[in-house]
Amino acid sequence: MLRAATAAIDAGCREVNVGQLLTVDSSAVATLIAIRRHAMAKGVDLRFSAPPPALAGLVGLYEVGDLLGLPAR
């Protein structure tokens, strides 16, 4: 997922719909942070859209909403 996302960013992707994530755990959150950091290093303001409730919950639990550009729930 990380390789595909960074390649997409390099090709011009500016938004990732995460609404279809089936499994959300700390590894998923860490991967999304890595993706967002890659985008930021390239000067891209990447957005994650349609976060599922489980992701929003973990974002709040880990207090990483600012890193991901997502509101915590």
Contacts in CASP RR format, 6 or more apart in sequence:
PFRMAT RR
TARGET T0000
AUTHOR 0000-0000-0000
METHOD contacts of the structure
MODEL  1
MLRAATAAIDAGCREVNVGQLLTVDSSAVATLIAIRRHAMAKGVDLRFSA
PPPALAGLVGLYEVGDLLGLPAR
1 31 0 8 1.000
2 31 0 8 1.000
2 34 0 8 1.000
2 35 0 8 1.000
5 13 0 8 1.000
5 16 0 8 1.000
5 35 0 8 1.000
5 38 0 8 1.000
6 35 0 8 1.000
6 38 0 8 1.000
8 16 0 8 1.000
9 35 0 8 1.000
9 38 0 8 1.000
9 39 0 8 1.000
9 42 0 8 1.000
9 44 0 8 1.000
9 46 0 8 1.000
10 42 0 8 1.000
12 44 0 8 1.000
13 46 0 8 1.000
14 44 0 8 1.000
14 45 0 8 1.000
14 46 0 8 1.000
14 47 0 8 1.000
15 46 0 8 1.000
15 47 0 8 1.000
15 48 0 8 1.000
15 49 0 8 1.000
16 35 0 8 1.000
16 46 0 8 1.000
16 47 0 8 1.000
16 48 0 8 1.000
16 49 0 8 1.000
17 48 0 8 1.000
17 49 0 8 1.000
17 50 0 8 1.000
18 32 0 8 1.000
18 48 0 8 1.000
18 49 0 8 1.000
18 50 0 8 1.000
18 51 0 8 1.000
18 52 0 8 1.000
18 55 0 8 1.000
19 49 0 8 1.000
19 50 0 8 1.000
19 51 0 8 1.000
19 52 0 8 1.000
19 55 0 8 1.000
21 28 0 8 1.000
21 52 0 8 1.000
21 54 0 8 1.000
21 55 0 8 1.000
24 52 0 8 1.000
24 54 0 8 1.000
24 55 0 8 1.000
24 58 0 8 1.000
25 58 0 8 1.000
26 58 0 8 1.000
26 62 0 8 1.000
28 55 0 8 1.000
28 58 0 8 1.000
29 55 0 8 1.000
29 58 0 8 1.000
29 59 0 8 1.000
29 62 0 8 1.000
29 64 0 8 1.000
29 68 0 8 1.000
32 48 0 8 1.000
32 55 0 8 1.000
32 68 0 8 1.000
33 64 0 8 1.000
33 67 0 8 1.000
33 68 0 8 1.000
35 46 0 8 1.000
36 46 0 8 1.000
36 48 0 8 1.000
36 67 0 8 1.000
36 68 0 8 1.000
36 69 0 8 1.000
37 67 0 8 1.000
39 45 0 8 1.000
39 46 0 8 1.000
40 46 0 8 1.000
47 69 0 8 1.000
48 68 0 8 1.000
48 69 0 8 1.000
48 70 0 8 1.000
51 59 0 8 1.000
51 70 0 8 1.000
53 73 0 8 1.000
55 70 0 8 1.000
56 70 0 8 1.000
56 71 0 8 1.000
56 72 0 8 1.000
56 73 0 8 1.000
57 72 0 8 1.000
57 73 0 8 1.000
59 65 0 8 1.000
59 68 0 8 1.000
59 70 0 8 1.000
59 71 0 8 1.000
59 72 0 8 1.000
59 73 0 8 1.000
60 72 0 8 1.000
60 73 0 8 1.000
63 72 0 8 1.000
65 71 0 8 1.000
65 72 0 8 1.000
END
